[in-house]
Amino acid sequence: MTPHVLVFLDPSQPDGRIEDASRPTLFATDLGVSRGDGVFETLLVLDGHVRKLPAHLSRLASSGRMMRLDLPEHEAWERAIVTALAEYQRTVGVLDEVVVRLVATRGVEGTHTPTCWVTAFPPAPSAKRQREHGIDVLLLDRGYDSDLADRAPWLLLGAKTLSYAVNMAALRFANDRGADDVIFTSSDGKVLEGPTSTVLVAHAETDDGGRVTSKRLVTPQLDSGILPGTSQGALFAAAEASGWELGYGPLEPDDLFNADAVWLISSVRLLTPVNHIDGKPIGADPALVKALTDELAGLFDRIA
Ligand SMILES: Cc1ncc(COP(=O)(O)O)c(C=O)c1O
């Protein structure tokens, strides 16, 4: 069985309370369980270092505000993460690559006290495989327009809520049709995001000798009802510092088909090249795709 470490945030134990993840520990009346009413974050730990921790904690706080959840201070999460990683090292032996998940639910019905915990576990082997070989993706309609987030704040677009059943159903739908992943589109024809990732698109200009003279990295508009990715944010800053031009959509499916390269990026899977979308090959020049992928992956690797 995959090793899981579990630490609850507990006001009476400031460093967190370690529990046995193989035993039942949640109440059946917890609103996170019965309604998916809560928020979460998934982080990657490499060689003992938690990557992009401030960005994840800040997005957790923002998701909590959108849901009017009164979450613990950042410090309480940080302490529980330290405890979880120490326990992981004690039980598994290494901290080379660990996934850490932070979860906060609205709590047991009637208590108005969020239930909060941290788990630590190894990444799925598929993440590495997909990163190395690339993925095939289907475009799937999410069924609402790209302006909806402001008009309908109750839909919690842009919050990382526990209600991921639809995202997981989209992945199953794609898997059943032989694809690895999904890019959602809006009803007004815009490219949105993957069920667990951000879309990135590159355009490069080359001179007669095939040398790249300019590079542009584009992601869908952040206000189009998508989750602002911590990986996209960090990579954009690094790419800009190394001479890339940046763009924030709007993107349409043709922009993907005409791109020099397309990736899905997230904290755990990292930068993953898209080989096909709806069966059509992406990126006319495989050598250019590889060069752009290697460059951006190198920049992303160096992000703390
Ligand atoms: C819907 C969605 N978009 C984007 C992302 C990528 O976010 P991050 O780069 O912060 O992992 C995720 C991560 O799980 C996600 O669930």
The ligand as an SDF file (V2000), in Angstrom:
LIG
                    3D

 16 16  0  0  0  0  0  0  0  0999 V2000
   -7.9590   23.0990  -11.9770 C   0  0  0  0  0  0  0  0  0  0  0  0
   -6.4920   23.2710  -11.7770 C   0  0  0  0  0  0  0  0  0  0  0  0
   -5.8330   24.1910  -12.5280 N   0  0  0  0  0  0  0  0  0  0  0  0
   -4.5020   24.3680  -12.3850 C   0  0  0  0  0  0  0  0  0  0  0  0
   -3.7670   23.6120  -11.4730 C   0  0  0  0  0  0  0  0  0  0  0  0
   -2.2840   23.8300  -11.3510 C   0  0  0  0  0  0  0  0  0  0  0  0
   -2.0010   24.4810  -10.1530 O   0  0  0  0  0  0  0  0  0  0  0  0
   -0.5550   24.4360   -9.4990 P   0  0  0  0  0  0  0  0  0  0  0  0
    0.3960   24.8340  -10.5550 O   0  0  0  0  0  0  0  0  0  0  0  0
   -0.6360   25.4440   -8.4170 O   0  0  0  0  0  0  0  0  0  0  0  0
   -0.3280   23.0560   -9.0190 O   0  0  0  0  0  0  0  0  0  0  0  0
   -4.4040   22.6840  -10.6590 C   0  0  0  0  0  0  0  0  0  0  0  0
   -3.6430   21.9100   -9.6950 C   0  0  0  0  0  0  0  0  0  0  0  0
   -4.0740   20.9320   -9.1710 O   0  0  0  0  0  0  0  0  0  0  0  0
   -5.8020   22.5110  -10.8170 C   0  0  0  0  0  0  0  0  0  0  0  0
   -6.4730   21.6210  -10.0740 O   0  0  0  0  0  0  0  0  0  0  0  0
  1  2  1  0
  2  3  1  0
  2 15  2  0
  3  4  2  0
  4  5  1  0
  5  6  1  0
  5 12  2  0
  6  7  1  0
  7  8  1  0
  8  9  2  0
  8 10  1  0
  8 11  1  0
 12 13  1  0
 12 15  1  0
 13 14  2  0
 15 16  1  0
M  END
$$$$
